[in-house]
Amino acid sequence: MSPIDQLISNFQELVAQVPGIVQPFIVMLAGAIPFVDGEGAAIIGIAGGLHPIVAGVAAAAGNFLCVLLVVAVTSRARTTIVDRRRSPVGVSGGAGARSSALGAYQETAATKPESKGRRRFNRWLVRFGVPGASILGPLAIPTQITSAILVGGGTPRRWVLLWQAISIVIWTTIGTVAAWATLTFVIEVS
């Protein structure tokens, strides 16, 4: 038995100790983790012995539910911030303190360099719009962060959710098929 076969066998034995009905929920939780996303969770599920369709659906569902939560929280935070900026400032002289604090924040935010992934994502957003940025985004940053950036920038929630769902389905399918094909090939060769 090759070392890869032994590793897969040991992992499947570990997964087999978990009741079968719970295994997809574990894959679903893995899909909610940034940088693992749906494609990584599907790979984990297939390597653990789950049927590829079950692993893919559970991974995509976990990833999308997390994106849904991020979009809801980010949208609520953005609405609160925008409403505060629109509301009149009180007479107590808080405007000077508020504007100096805002200026200090803007200076700090302006001096902090953007990450390589964030710069790449911003280029895609400008070039391809929300659909392209959503679909290409997982190549640079996790879907949860992509969603927060889009909603925080003012993109409508429904538009973000639609394109993130499409992106999650595409990337989870790619990850699922690749994992299934790789494991099938490894088992066939052995």
Secondary structure by P-SEA (a helix, b strand, c coil): ccaaaaaaaaaaaaaaaccccaaaaaaaaaaacccccaaaaaaaaaaacccaaaaaaaaaaaaaaaaaaaaaaaaaaaaaaaaaaacccccccaaaaaaaaaaaaaaaaaaccccaaaaaaaaaaaaccaaaaaaaccccccaaaaaaaaaaacccaaaaaaaaaaaaaaaaaaaaaaaaaaaaaaaaac
